[in-house]
Amino acid sequence: MDNYLNIRNLVLILTILLPVLNTNISFSQTIPGEKLTILFTGDIMGHEEQIRAAENRETHNYEYDEVFKYIKPVISEADIAIGNFEVTLAGPPYTGYPAFSSPDQLAMACKNAGFDYLATANNHSADKGKRGVIKTINKLDSLGIPHTGTFINSAARDTLSPLLIDRNGKSIALLNYTYGTNGITVAEPVIINMLNKEKVTADIRKAQGKDADLIILFLHWGTEYDTVPSKTQTDLAEYFFSSGVDIIIGSHPHVIQKMVWVKNNDGAKDRLVAYSLGNFVSNQRRTKTDGGTMIRIELTWTGDSFKITNSGYFLSWVYTPLENYRQKFYILPCSEYENREEFFARREDYLKMKKFMKNSRSLLYNQNIGIHEYIFNGNSWLLNN
């Protein structure tokens, strides 16, 4: 009986203390005009299976909103949400890998889910040639979705790059580049921003000349399926930080890579890099490719300068149950569903998500610097410092 009482008391104490062990950063505490939150996601892709899943068999229209329904609250909560749009909107016939052309409704669903901006420079930007680049730009424009990374011509690039995001009298410059386009050359006058050190440096100078208060690089780089950043990535990050960049967000490897937040308390600027956020939505189902991370960065400004005051990541996983004889796609915020086995149609799916979480947490726990996971406690998200 004494042992039972001791265990019961210990459980009671832990129940009281556990919330204290986490940093509760209730999203509602963001103060307009003083704080700003930015959420970044990884690769938004469109494989054949995703296209088939989105087609309404009766109307033959395409419906993607349900893909984002479980993750939408996290996306839409942020003041600014930015994703890597790794498809073209080149029109029918709609195709998946290796030359992506998705229905326009995918972009509209991104907007409906809370995405404010899309990055369009990646190795699949030129999948449908010059026509595909132009149609993608025109369609995003017609849907009212601001974007950067690809441009109709040099005049458009001169005018629209960097993409300046204005909030409460402050300006954030967003620049987007890709290491390549899978060997496809796009005819002039169309421009796809290439990850050329000299060109990026010139654009950083341009952003500084426009009095940007914060400069963000969204880079498509690295080695596919490698969970460790390459020396090229780390060298480029160091160079761009020394050139005046504040935040670097990476995509392309289709797996998660580490995140590093270097805090400078001596008056120098902080540096934050997420080398690869992995896949946000795709039909890649191999271990470590079936999910990704979202990184949420909180900025506070005093006077004329921004400062990173908090940052954390969410793990997300793509759930693909069979419904009415068709594979479906749902992006799940992992922590919210890690103890809800009953939600999943098959135990096998639940165990796959748990495996993804275990692998991801191990990698990020051991390699991240200064950036921790958001955990769902049943009512709100807690930063697990």
N, C-alpha and C positions, 0 to 999 in steps of 0.2 A: 504493500500500500504506500509506503514512504517513497519508493522509487516512482510509483505512478504519479504521486503528487508532485514530486520533483520535476518529472518530465512535463506534466501539465503546466506547472508554473513557468518552466522554460519556454514552452510553446506560447504561453500568454505574453511573456516578456518580449519574445521575438516578434509577435504580432503587433505589439505596440511600437517596437523600435524600427521595424523594417521600413516604414515610410520615411523615417528620419535618415536612413542610410542612403536614400535616393534623393536627388535634387528635384523637387517638384517644380516644373516650369509650365504650369498650366497655361495653355496657349492663349487663354483670354487675358493674360496679364500684359501682353504686348501693348505699349503705350503709343498711340498714334502721334507722329511728330517727333518722337524721341527714339523709338526703336523700329526696326524693319527686319522682317524675316524673309529669307530667300531659301526656296527648296529646289534642289536639283535632282533629276532622275537620270537613269542610264538609257540604254538603247530601246527606242520604240520601233519595233520591227513588224513586218507583215508577210509572214510565210504563207504558202498556199493553204495550209490547214486553217490559219486564222481568217483568211478571206472566205473560205467555205463556211466556217462557223458563223461569220457575220451576215451571211446572206439569208434574208427572209424567204422561205420557200414558197410562200403564197404571193408576195408582192415582188419578189426578186430585187428588192432594195437591200442596202447594206446597213446593218445596225451594230454599232460598236460600243454604245454607251454602257451596256451591261459589263463589258470587260473591266471597266474602271469603277464599278459601283461600290466595291468594298474598300477601295483605296482612296476614293474621292474625298472623304472627310479630311484625310491627311494632306492631300494636294491643295484643296481649296482653302484650307486654313491659313496657309502661308500668304504673306503679302504679295510675294512674287514667286511663281513656279515656272521652272525652265526645264525642258526636256530635249534629248537628242532624237530628232526625227529622222530615222534611218531608212526611209523609203522615198520613192518619188510618187507624185500624184499625176502620172502621165496619161491617165485614162485607160479604158479597156483596150485589149484584153488584160485583165488584172493578173499579175504574176507575182510569184514569190522568188525565192532564191534560184538562180544567182542574180537575176535582174529584176529588182523590185518595182512594182507599180501597184499601189493600193487604191481602193476606192476613196473618194474625197471625204466620205463619212468618217474615216479614221481620224483625220485632222479635226473635224467638227467635234468628235467625241472627246478628243484631247482638250479642246476649248471648254466643252461642257463639264469636264472633270475638274477644271480649275487651272489648266496650264495657261500662262500669260504670254510666254515667249517660247519659240522653238529654234533650235540650232539645226541648220540644214547642210553644213559642210561635213561630209563623211565619205567613206570609200564607196558608198552606193549612190552618191549624189548624181553621178553621170550614167547610171544604169540604163536609162532610156535616151541617152544622148542629149544634144542641145535642146530638142523639143521637150524632153522630160524635165530638164532644169527650168525652162521657161514656164511650162504648165504648172509645175509645183509652186513656183513663185507667185504666179498669177492667181492660183487657187487659194493659197494662204492669204494673199492680199484681199481677195473677194470675201473670204470668211472673217476678215478682221483679226487675223492672228499675226502679230508682229514676229519677225524672224530675221536671222542673219546668218551669213556664211556663204550664200550663193546670191548672184546678182545678174540682172538682165544684161547689163553692160557696165563699162567703166564709169560712166556718168552716174549711174545708180549707185555704184559702190562708193564713189567719192561723196555722194550725198548722204547715203544711208549707213555708212560704216565709219566709226563704230556705232553700233546701236546704242543710243543714249536713253536710259530709263530714268525718268524724272520722278522723284517722290519728295514732296514737302520742301521743294526748293533745293534738293540735293540731286546730284547726277551720278548715275552708275553707267560705266561703259562696258558693253558686252562685245567681245570679239571671239570669232569662231573659225577654226582652221582644221584641215585634214591632212594627214601624211600623204594621201594619194587617192586615186579613183579607180583602183583595180586595173590600171593600164589603159583606161579609156581616156582619149583626148577629146575635149569638148571644143567645138569650133567657136571662134570669136563671133560676136562680141561678149558671149556669156562668160562669167567669171565664177570660178569656185575657189574660195580662199585656200591656198596651199600653205602647209606648215613650213615656211621658209623663214629662218631666223632673222634675216635682214628685213624681210617684208613685215613680219610681226613687230619687230622693233620700231619700224617706221610708223606702224599703226598705233603702237603704244604712245609714241611721241605725239601723234595726232590727237589721241584721246586726252593726253595731258594738256595739249594746246587748247582743247575745248573745255578745260577746267573740270574734268571728271573728278569727282570726289573718291571714287572707287573704280578700279579696273579689274575685270574678270576675263580670264581666258577660258574658253570651252574648247578643248583640244581632242581631236580624234587621232589617237597615237597608240604606241605600244605593240606588243606581240600577242596575237590571238591565243587565248586559253592559258596564258601564263599569269599566275597569280602574284608574281614578283615584278615590280617595275623594272624596265630595262635601264641600262646606264644612259642610253639616249634620253629616256624620259626624265631621269633624275638630273642629268646635266642641263637639259632644256629648262626644267623647272627652276633650277638655281639661277640660270642666266636671266630668265624672264622676271623672276623676283628682283634680281639686282637691277633690272631695267625699269622697275616701278610698278609691276603687277602686284595685286593684293591677294587674289584668289585664283586658283587653277583647278578646273574640273575636267576629268578625263573620261573618255569612252573609247570603244573599239575592241578591247580584249575579250568581251563577252563573259568575263568572270570578274570577280571583285579583286581589287588591289587596295593596298593600305591607304590610310588618310593621315595627314600630318598637319597639326596646327602648332606652329612655333610662335609662342607668345613673347613679345618684346616689351618689357616693362620699363625700359630706360628712355622711352620717348620715341623709339623707332617703331616702324609699322609691323603689325603681325603679318605672318605668312600662313596661308592655308592651302593645302593641295590634297585633292582626292584623285589618286592616279587612275582609277577605273571604277565606275559605279556598277559595272556588269549589265546584265539584261534587265530591262524594265518589263517588257512584254515581247515574247517571241515563241516559236515552237521548238527552240533548242531544249532538249530534255536530258542531255547528258549531265552527269554529276557536275555541280558548280556553275552550269550555264542556265539552270532552270529558274533562276531568280537573280536578285541584285540588291543594291542599296539605294536609298534616297538620303541625301545629306541636307540637313536643315541648319542654316547659319543665321544667327541673330546678330544684327548690327545696331550699334548705338552711336549717336553722334553728339558731340559737344562742340559748339562753335562751328568751325568749318571742316571738321574732320570726322570720318567714320572710324569706329573701332569694333572689332569682332569681340562680342561679350559672351557668346555661347555658341556651341555647335554640337550636334549629335546626329546619329544616323538611325534610320529605320531599315530593317531587313524586309524585303518583299519577295514573294514567291508566286509563280504562275501555276494556278490550279486548273487542270484540264479534265474535268469529269465528262463522262458520256451521258448526254441528255437527249432523249428522243432519237437515239441512234446517230447522234452527231457529237463530235468533240467540241467542247466549249472552252473558253479562256476567261479566267478571272484572276486579277492581280490581288493577292491577299497581303495585308500588313501582318507579317509573321507572328509577332508577339501577341497580337489580339486573338490569334487562332491556335497558338501552340498548346493550349490546354483544352481545346474543344474538338476532341476526336469525333464527337457525334455529328459535327458539321459536315464531315467528309463522307462521300458516298462509299468509298472503299478505304479500309484501314491502310492499304498499300500506299494510297496517296498521302495520307496523314504522315506515315513513316518517311516518305520521300521528303516532305517539307521539313520534318524534324532533322533529317540527315543534312539537308541544305543548311539549316540553322546551325547545327553543330559544327559543320565545316567552316561556315562563315564566321561564327563567333570565335572559333579557335584562331583563325587567321587574323581577324581584326583585333582581338584581345592581345595577341602577341606582337603585332606589328604597328597598330595605330599609336599615334602620339597625340594626346590631348583631346581625343574625340571618342565619345562613348555612345552606347546604344540607348535609344528610347525604348522603354518597356511599358506595356499597357497593363494597368492595374485593375481593369474592370470598369473604370469610369473615366480615366484620363491617362495621358502619356507622361511618364516620368523619365528624366534623364539619369541613367544609372552610372553616376560618377564613382 
